[in-house]
Amino acid sequence: MQVYLNKMKEIFSLKKLYKDRKKEILSRVRNFEEINIKDEKKVFTEMCFCLLTPQSKAKKCWDAITTLKKKELLFNGTADEIQKCLTGVRFHKNKSFYIINAKKSFPGIMKLLNDSNDPVLSREELVRNVKGLGYKEASHFLRNVGLGKTLAILDRHILKNLLKYKVIPHIPTTLTKKIYLDIEKKMLAFSKEIKIPIEHLDLLFWSIQTGEVFK
């Protein structure tokens, strides 16, 4: 009984925090939704950002993207030129090649995004065809271009909070496809239970860990 009461108390606190930050979260979600999916430069920028994020801080990754855009290298730079701008981004050499490879396959990516209205199938295609995009990164990308409302972005911040709220029993050491989809299903059920949309819950959890609502 005490465990149940403690959980209810924590969820009450979470919902109160959501109420306090809802305006900011809604503003960020609207920013995602307002991206013109036919705007290749904006969509490619978001893809490159998500390619940089594994095991790196999101703000450092966005700073790197901003530098690449200022130097006009994001769309036209070589792997070596891009790599030199990835200050603070881990595995920068590999990630510079991921950006180059994504550029080559980008016409197909744009066609997929404009033809498909199923975010789950779109994610599968992205994971299969874009080197450097796993389930987390593909979900993140689709959310950031307004196409991933029902997808979970299972980074370390989200997993810590799913553990805290007893949605998962432990944080897995690796996220295979099976484990990822299982946790996503549990997060969707939790989102429905507490009446906070999953794309809002993601940003709320992220803000709890970092102190701000970001990308």
N, C-alpha and C positions, 0 to 999 in steps of 0.2 A: 504493500500500500504506500509506504514512504517513497519508494522508487517512483511509483506512478505520480504521486503528488509533486515530487521534485521535477519530474519531466514536465508536468503541466505548468509549473511555475516558470520553468525555463522557456517554454513555448509562449507563455503570456508575455514574458520580457522581450522575446524575439518579435512578437506581433506589435508590441509597443514601439520598439525600435523601428520597425518597418513603417509604422504610422508617421514617426518623426522624419524618416528619410524618404518617404514615398514620393514627394514632389521632385526631389533630386533624381531619384531612380527613374521616374516617368520621363523626365527630361532626357536622360541618357538613352532610354529605350526609344524615344521618339527620334533621337539623332540617328540611331541605327536604321529605323524604319524609313527615314527620309533620304537615305542614300539611293541615288538613281542606279538601279541594277544594270542599266545600259552604259553607265559611265565607266569605261574600262580603266581609266587611271585611278579612280577612287577605289574600285573593286580590287585592282591589282595591289594598291597600297595596303589595303586591309589584309590581303593574302600574305604579303611580305611580312607585315607586322606579326601575323600569327605563326609564320614560319620561324621567326626569331625567338618566340617566347619560351620554348621548352627549356627548363632549368635556368631561365634568366628572368630578371625583374622586368615586368611589363613597361615601366616608365623608361628604363634604360633602352628597351627595344624601340619604344616610340621615339625617343630622342635620336636613336640611330636612323630611323626612317625619316625623321625630319631633316637630319643632316644630309642624307642621300638625296632627298628632294631638293634641298637648297643648292646642292652641288650638281644637280641634274644628272645624277648617276643611277637613280632607282630604276628608271626605264631604259637607260642607254649604257650604263656602266659595265665594265668587265668584272669578272669574279674577283680579280686582284683589287680593283678600284673599290668595289663594294666592301670587300673584307676590311680594308683600311678604315672604313667609316663605322664599323660595328664595335665601337668602344663600349666595353662593359657587357657585351653579349657573349655568352659562353658558346664554345664550338663554332666560332665565327667563320672559320675556313669552310667547314661543311655547309653552314647556312648560306654563305655567299653563293655556293654552287646550287643550293636549293632554289634561290631566287632566280638564278640564270635558267635553271631547268623549268621553273614555273612560267617564266616568260615565254619559253618555247612552246609550252603546252597551253598557253593562256586562251587562244581562240576556242579550243575545245571546252575549256572551263566556262567561258562566257556563254557558249551555246548551251551547256548543261544548266547553268543558272537560269537562263531565260526560257528554257523549254520545260524544266521540271517544276512541279508544285509540291513535291514530296521531299521534305528535308532529310528524312531517314535515307532514302535512296540517293539523294544528292551527296550526302555524307559518305556513303559507301563508295560512290564513284570517285570522290575526291581522295579518299584514303587509298583507293586502288591505283589512282593515276598520278597523284602529285607526291613526289618524293619529299619526305620531311613532314608531311601532314599525317598525324595519327588521328585517332577518334577525338581526342581533346582539341587538337588544333583545328581540325575540320569543323567541329561543332562551334568553336570560337569564331572562326571565319564566317560561317553561315549566320551566326547570331549578329555579328558586326555589320553584315550587309542586309540585315532585316529579314533573313530567310530561315532562322533557326530557333523559333519561339519555343518549340517543344523538345529541344535538345539540351542535355546537361554538359557543362564544361567542367570536367572533373580534374581540376588542378589541386595542388596541395591545400590551398585555402578552403576550397569547397569540401574536400575530404575531411579536413580537421573538424569542420562544423557538422558534417553529416555524422561523424563519430560522436561529437559532443551531444547532439540531439537524438542519439540512439537509433539513427536511421540505418547505420551499418555497425557491425560488432567490432570491427577493427579496420585500420587502413592497410590495404593490400600492398605488398612489396613491389608487385608489378601489375599493370593494368592490361590484361589480355582483352581481346574483343568480348569474350564471354563475360568476364568480370565487369568490364566497363558497362556493357548493356544491362547487366543485372543491377548494378548500382544506380544507373540512370533510371531504371524502372522504379526502384525504391525511392529515389529522389522525387520523381513525378508523383508517386503516391503520397509522399510526405507533403509536397507542395499543395496537392488537392486537399489533404486533410486539414492543413492550417490556413487554406484559402489565400495563399500568396503565389501568384503565377511564377513558374519556374525561372523565367528570364529575369524576374524581379528578385527572386530568392537568391539567384546566383550573384547578382550585384550587391545584395544585402550582405550575404556571407563574405564577399570580397571586401566590402567596406568595414566589416567587423575586424578583419585581419589586418587591413592596411590603413584604416582610418579615413578612406575616401572612396567615392564611387568613380571608378575609372573605366577603361575599356576591357 
